[in-house]
């Protein structure tokens, strides 16, 4: 013989002791405390020891000086042979006619 128990509708047992409510409250307070402690630890790490690791502030200074952009070259000017007057301390060899220069020193 099989026995089947059927509870009439609306006759569900209700917990009136409050144990479940107390456990849920304790669990909620525990979760809030743990989250608060984790937030304090994260704040300490990012404002203290880890501040210089990833903040991007650096003391490296790179100065780049560009090179000169213009170059000035002074070339000597050629003497002007047509200008008269003045002393000519270095006369050209020969008299310009292909002959001997009478002012040239004699060879020993």
Long-range contacts (C-beta under 8 A, 24 or more apart in sequence): none
